[in-house]
């Protein structure tokens, strides 16, 4: 038994469904037909017993009403009361037959037997099934026994026909259940087979393969939908990763190539020329600084996804803004920082101080880099009605043309690569700032007019007590 179950479980899922469905249907039909056959058999036999008892009651009633007459004188009544394949026999006290009425049932099949109480038995004579009812008869001076023997040939034929119909119905039901199991298994496995085929095709055709989705509002269609959504995200992630690697390798290749060129120049003959030596060393140091900044931006970008936030964190924005402005004022003394954050005097942000400082430094650093002759950076803040704080950093620099604004928060996106390289930009700063802001359910957006300046607005959630 256990070995058979193990063998079934090793089959493909389609055939497992077919076998198990057919097996359970076979068991169901077998139990149902067995119960139905037994119930009908008992009911039919009960009807035969009631019929033979009724005949016995009629005969006894006849003799009791005509007790003064000779018992053998009731022959005509017994002939009328008798039925096909039935025998009626009147015995004396010793069991000798006094009167025998038979219709198609030989008397020698059953030996006469007197009884003192009513007795019903079921016997077999060769292939025939006989039902015998014996009852004592006492009228006036006569004591004897009445025997009624009935051949249950019709009962047997009915049972055989019923059994045949049930067997054929059971076999038909098994065949139907097997076909239904095959169709059910095929229908059930079809979406899984499509999913499996799609996964196999992905190995050859790439991540663009998708499962044909039909919304049947069931678990399998939901599985196909989730798989397609997962593949969409995975494909987007791979594209972003490939783009990131390509951009990073391109950005890293340039400073490395410049440093390598200068070192080769020095190795060949430049080390003997103080002017070339000084120029190459300065250029290499500049590229090394740019390479270090780029590496730091790459690390910051990778660390910002995902961002692990503490459960409870609140920051006073005024203190962070003041600290950032003081640091930039030391580095860039020729810049004017116009700060107005009086409306934030009692505000607290649900943002870590480190991340707030990082966002502000990225945005202010960009404003300084792309400022022109008018070196003024305006920083202001105010609270909003939806429990948010809005910080604005504005410059009067070169600005950004309208077609570039939707892409400035993408990694490595730079409007003018030559100009960005000159000022040391890597194209990662705004992408990092956006990820940090969104991690706290905030936002950052930018408006700009070319040759007039840029305004960056940062929206962050307030701390709620």
C-alpha positions in Angstrom: 0.0 0.0 0.0 2.7 2.5 1.1 4.9 1.5 -1.9 1.9 2.2 -4.3 1.3 5.6 -2.8 5.0 6.4 -3.1 5.0 5.3 -6.8 1.9 7.6 -7.4 3.7 10.5 -5.7 6.6 10.1 -8.1 4.4 10.7 -11.1 4.2 14.2 -12.8 1.6 16.4 -11.1 -0.9 16.0 -14.0 -1.0 12.2 -13.7 -1.0 12.4 -9.9 -4.2 14.5 -10.1 -5.6 12.0 -12.6 -4.8 8.9 -10.5 -5.9 10.4 -7.2 -9.2 11.8 -8.7 -9.9 8.4 -10.4 -9.0 6.5 -7.3 -11.3 8.5 -5.0 -14.1 8.4 -7.5 -13.7 4.6 -7.7 -13.9 4.3 -3.9 -16.9 6.6 -3.9 -18.8 4.7 -6.5 -17.9 1.3 -4.9 -19.2 2.5 -1.5 -22.3 4.1 -3.0 -23.2 1.1 -5.1 -22.5 -1.3 -2.3 -24.8 0.5 0.1 -27.4 1.0 -2.6 -27.3 -2.7 -3.5 -27.6 -3.9 0.1 -30.5 -1.5 0.8 -32.4 -2.6 -2.3 -31.6 -6.3 -1.6 -32.9 -6.1 2.0 -36.0 -4.1 0.9 -36.9 -6.6 -1.9 -36.4 -9.6 0.4 -38.6 -7.9 3.0 -41.3 -7.4 0.4 -41.2 -11.2 -0.4 -41.4 -12.0 3.3 -44.4 -9.7 3.8 -46.1 -11.3 0.7 -45.6 -14.8 2.0 -46.9 -13.9 5.4 -49.9 -12.3 3.9 -50.7 -15.5 2.1 -50.3 -17.5 5.3 -52.6 -15.2 7.2 -55.3 -15.5 4.5 -55.0 -19.4 4.5 -55.2 -19.6 8.3 -58.1 -17.1 8.4 -59.9 -19.2 5.8 -59.6 -22.4 7.9 -60.5 -20.7 11.1 -63.8 -19.4 9.4 -64.5 -22.9 8.1 -63.3 -25.0 11.0 -66.1 -27.6 10.9 -65.3 -28.6 7.3 -62.8 -31.2 6.2 -59.4 -29.5 5.9 -58.8 -31.1 2.5 -62.0 -29.5 1.2 -60.2 -26.1 0.9 -58.3 -27.3 -2.2 -60.1 -24.8 -4.5 -59.3 -21.9 -2.2 -55.7 -22.9 -1.9 -55.4 -23.1 -5.7 -56.7 -19.5 -6.0 -54.5 -18.3 -3.2 -51.4 -19.9 -4.7 -49.0 -17.9 -6.9 -46.5 -18.6 -9.6 -43.3 -20.5 -8.5 -45.0 -21.2 -5.1 -46.1 -24.4 -3.2 -48.7 -24.7 -0.5 -48.8 -27.9 1.5 -51.0 -29.1 4.4 -49.4 -31.5 6.9 -50.9 -33.6 9.6 -49.4 -33.8 13.1 -46.8 -36.4 12.0 -45.8 -34.3 9.0 -47.5 -36.4 6.3 -48.8 -34.3 3.4 -52.6 -34.2 3.3 -52.9 -31.6 0.5 -50.3 -30.2 -1.9 -50.9 -27.3 -4.3 -47.9 -26.3 -6.5 -47.5 -23.9 -9.4 -44.1 -24.6 -11.0 -42.3 -25.6 -7.9 -41.7 -29.4 -7.4 -42.7 -30.7 -4.0 -39.6 -32.9 -3.6 -37.4 -29.8 -3.4 -38.5 -29.3 0.2 -39.1 -32.1 2.7 -42.3 -31.7 4.8 -41.6 -30.6 8.4 -44.3 -30.0 11.1 -43.8 -27.1 13.5 -45.3 -26.0 16.8 -44.5 -22.3 16.2 -44.4 -20.1 13.1 -41.0 -20.4 11.4 -39.5 -18.7 8.3 -36.3 -20.0 6.7 -34.3 -19.3 3.6 -32.7 -22.3 1.9 -30.9 -23.2 -1.3 -31.9 -26.1 -3.6 -29.1 -26.4 -6.0 -29.1 -23.0 -7.7 -32.6 -22.1 -6.6 -33.2 -19.8 -3.7 -36.3 -20.8 -1.7 -38.2 -19.0 1.1 -40.2 -21.3 3.4 -42.8 -20.2 5.9 -44.3 -22.9 8.3 -47.1 -22.2 10.7 -49.2 -24.5 13.0 -52.9 -25.0 12.2 -55.3 -25.9 15.0 -59.1 -26.0 14.2 -61.5 -28.2 16.1 -60.1 -31.7 16.3 -57.4 -31.1 13.6 -53.8 -30.3 14.4 -51.3 -29.8 11.6 -49.0 -27.5 9.8 -49.3 -25.3 6.8 -46.2 -24.9 4.6 -45.7 -22.2 2.0 -42.6 -22.5 -0.2 -41.8 -19.6 -2.6 -39.1 -19.7 -5.3 -37.3 -16.4 -5.2 -36.3 -16.6 -8.9 -37.7 -13.2 -9.7 -36.0 -11.7 -6.7 -32.7 -13.2 -7.8 -33.1 -12.0 -11.4 -33.9 -8.5 -10.1 -30.8 -8.6 -7.9 -28.6 -9.8 -10.8 -30.0 -7.1 -13.0 -29.5 -4.5 -10.3 -26.0 -5.7 -9.7 -25.2 -5.6 -13.5 -26.6 -2.1 -13.8 -24.6 -0.9 -10.8 -21.4 -2.6 -12.1 -21.8 -1.0 -15.5 -22.7 2.3 -13.9 -19.6 2.0 -11.6 -17.4 1.2 -14.6 -18.9 4.2 -16.5 -18.4 6.4 -13.5 -14.8 5.3 -13.2 -14.2 6.0 -16.8 -15.9 9.3 -16.5 -13.9 10.2 -13.4 -10.7 9.2 -15.2 -11.5 11.4 -18.2 -12.5 14.1 -15.8 -9.3 13.6 -13.8 -7.2 13.9 -17.0 -9.1 17.1 -18.1 -8.9 18.5 -14.6 -5.2 17.7 -14.3 -4.5 19.2 -17.7 -6.5 22.4 -16.9 -4.9 22.7 -13.5 -1.3 22.2 -14.7 -1.7 24.3 -17.8 -1.0 27.7 -16.1 1.9 26.0 -14.2 3.2 24.6 -17.5 3.1 28.0 -19.0 4.9 29.5 -16.1 7.5 26.7 -16.3 7.9 27.3 -20.0 8.3 31.1 -19.5 11.0 30.5 -16.9 12.8 28.1 -19.3 12.5 30.7 -22.1 14.0 33.4 -19.8 17.3 31.4 -19.8 17.5 31.9 -23.6 15.6 35.0 -24.4 16.3 37.2 -21.3 14.1 38.9 -18.8 11.6 40.2 -21.3 9.6 37.0 -21.3 6.2 37.1 -19.6 3.4 34.7 -18.8 0.2 35.1 -20.9 -2.1 36.5 -18.2 -5.8 35.7 -18.1 -7.6 37.1 -15.1 -9.8 34.3 -13.8 -9.8 35.6 -10.3 -8.2 32.4 -9.0 -5.0 31.5 -7.3 -3.2 30.4 -10.5 -4.1 33.6 -12.4 -2.9 35.5 -9.3 0.3 33.5 -9.4 0.8 34.5 -13.1 0.1 38.1 -12.3 2.6 38.2 -9.4 5.2 36.5 -11.6 4.8 39.1 -14.3 5.0 41.9 -11.7 8.1 40.3 -10.2 9.7 40.0 -13.6 8.9 43.7 -14.4 10.6 44.8 -11.2 13.5 42.4 -11.8 14.0 43.6 -15.4 13.9 47.2 -14.3 16.3 46.4 -11.5 18.7 44.7 -13.9 18.5 47.5 -16.4 19.2 50.0 -13.6 22.1 47.9 -12.4 23.6 47.6 -15.8 23.2 51.3 -16.4 24.7 51.9 -13.0 27.7 49.7 -13.8 28.2 51.2 -17.2 28.0 54.7 -15.9 30.2 54.0 -12.9 32.8 52.2 -15.0 32.8 55.1 -17.5 33.2 57.7 -14.7 35.9 55.7 -13.0 37.8 55.1 -16.2 38.3 58.7 -17.1 40.3 59.8 -13.9 42.2 56.5 -13.9 43.2 57.0 -17.5 44.3 60.6 -16.9 46.4 59.5 -13.8 47.8 56.6 -15.8 48.8 58.9 -18.7 50.6 61.3 -16.5 52.4 58.5 -14.7 53.5 57.0 -18.0 54.6 60.5 -19.1 56.7 60.9 -15.9 58.1 57.3 -16.2 59.3 57.9 -19.8 60.9 61.4 -19.5 58.8 63.9 -17.6 60.4 63.2 -14.2 63.6 65.0 -15.4 61.6 68.2 -16.3 60.5 70.1 -13.2 57.7 71.9 -15.0 56.2 68.7 -16.5 56.7 66.9 -13.2 54.8 69.6 -11.3 52.1 69.8 -13.9 51.6 66.0 -14.0 51.6 65.7 -10.2 49.0 68.4 -9.9 46.8 67.0 -12.6 47.1 63.5 -11.0 46.2 64.9 -7.6 43.2 66.7 -9.0 42.0 63.5 -10.7 42.7 61.5 -7.5 40.5 63.9 -5.5 37.8 63.6 -8.1 38.2 59.8 -8.0 37.9 59.8 -4.2 34.8 62.0 -4.4 33.2 59.8 -7.0 34.0 56.6 -4.9 32.4 58.3 -1.8 29.3 59.1 -3.8 29.1 55.6 -5.1 29.3 54.2 -1.5 26.8 56.7 -0.3 24.4 55.7 -3.1 24.7 52.0 -2.3 24.3 52.7 1.4 21.1 54.7 0.9 19.3 51.7 -0.4 17.8 50.4 1.8 17.9 53.0 4.6 17.7 51.5 8.1 15.8 54.0 10.2 15.6 54.0 14.0 12.2 53.6 15.6 12.3 56.9 17.4 14.3 59.8 15.9 13.6 63.6 15.9 15.8 66.4 14.8 15.7 70.2 15.2 16.1 71.5 11.6 17.4 74.9 12.7 20.4 73.4 14.4 21.3 71.3 11.4 20.8 74.1 8.9 23.0 76.5 11.0 25.8 73.8 11.3 25.7 73.1 7.5 25.8 76.8 6.6 28.7 77.5 9.0 30.7 74.7 7.4 30.1 75.9 3.9 30.8 79.5 4.9 34.3 78.5 6.0 35.0 76.5 2.8 33.4 79.2 0.5 34.0 82.6 2.1 33.1 84.4 -1.1 29.5 83.2 -0.9 26.6 84.8 0.8 24.2 82.5 2.6 20.8 84.2 3.2 19.1 82.0 5.8 15.5 82.4 7.1 14.3 79.7 9.3 12.5 81.6 12.1 9.2 79.8 11.4 11.0 76.5 12.2 12.0 77.6 15.8 9.6 75.1 17.4 9.5 72.4 14.7 11.1 69.0 15.0 11.6 66.5 12.1 11.0 62.8 12.1 14.4 62.4 10.3 17.8 61.4 11.6 20.2 64.4 12.0 22.8 62.6 9.9 20.5 62.1 6.9 19.1 65.6 7.1 22.6 67.0 7.1 23.5 64.8 4.1 20.5 66.0 2.1 21.2 69.7 2.8 24.9 69.4 2.0 24.2 67.7 -1.3 21.7 70.4 -2.4 23.7 73.4 -1.1 26.9 71.9 -2.7 25.1 71.7 -6.0 23.9 75.3 -5.7 27.5 76.5 -5.0 29.0 74.5 -7.9 26.6 75.9 -10.5 26.5 79.5 -9.3 27.9 82.2 -11.6 28.9 85.7 -10.8 26.1 86.3 -8.2 27.2 84.0 -5.4 24.2 84.1 -3.1 22.5 81.0 -1.7 19.0 81.5 -0.2 17.8 79.0 2.4 14.4 79.2 4.0 12.0 76.9 5.8 8.3 76.8 6.9 5.8 74.4 8.2 2.8 73.1 6.2 -0.8 72.2 7.3 -0.2 68.5 6.6 2.4 68.1 9.4 5.3 68.5 7.1 8.3 70.9 6.9 9.3 72.5 3.7 12.9 73.6 3.1 13.9 75.7 0.1 17.4 76.2 -1.3 17.7 78.7 -4.1 20.6 79.9 -6.2 21.1 82.4 -9.0 23.3 80.2 -11.1 23.3 78.8 -14.6 19.9 77.0 -14.2 18.6 74.0 -16.0 16.6 73.8 -19.2 13.1 72.4 -19.0 13.8 69.2 -20.9 16.5 68.1 -18.4 14.5 68.7 -15.2 12.7 65.3 -15.1 16.0 63.4 -15.2 18.2 65.4 -12.8 17.5 62.9 -9.9 18.6 59.9 -12.0 22.0 58.4 -11.1 24.9 59.8 -13.1 22.7 62.1 -15.1 24.5 65.2 -16.0 23.3 68.0 -18.3 26.8 69.1 -19.5 29.3 66.4 -18.8 32.3 68.6 -19.6 31.0 71.3 -17.2 30.2 68.8 -14.5 33.6 67.2 -14.7 35.2 70.6 -14.4 33.3 71.4 -11.2 33.8 67.8 -9.9 30.2 66.5 -10.2 29.5 62.8 -10.4 25.8 62.9 -11.1 25.0 60.9 -7.9 24.3 63.6 -5.3 20.7 64.4 -6.2 19.8 60.7 -6.6 21.1 60.1 -3.1 19.2 63.1 -1.7 16.0 61.9 -3.3 16.3 58.4 -1.9 17.0 59.7 1.6 13.9 62.0 1.5 11.6 59.3 0.1 12.9 56.8 2.7 11.2 59.1 5.4 8.0 59.5 3.3 9.1 62.9 2.2 9.9 64.3 -1.3 12.3 66.6 -3.1 11.6 68.4 -6.3 13.3 71.1 -8.4 12.2 74.1 -10.5 14.7 76.0 -12.6 15.0 78.7 -15.3 18.0 78.6 -17.5 20.5 81.4 -16.8 18.4 82.6 -13.9 18.8 80.0 -11.2 17.4 76.9 -9.5 15.1 76.3 -6.5 15.1 72.9 -4.8 12.3 72.2 -2.4 12.7 69.5 0.3 9.5 68.2 2.1 10.0 66.1 5.2 7.6 64.9 7.9 7.3 66.6 11.3 7.8 64.7 14.6 4.5 63.9 16.2 4.4 63.5 20.0 
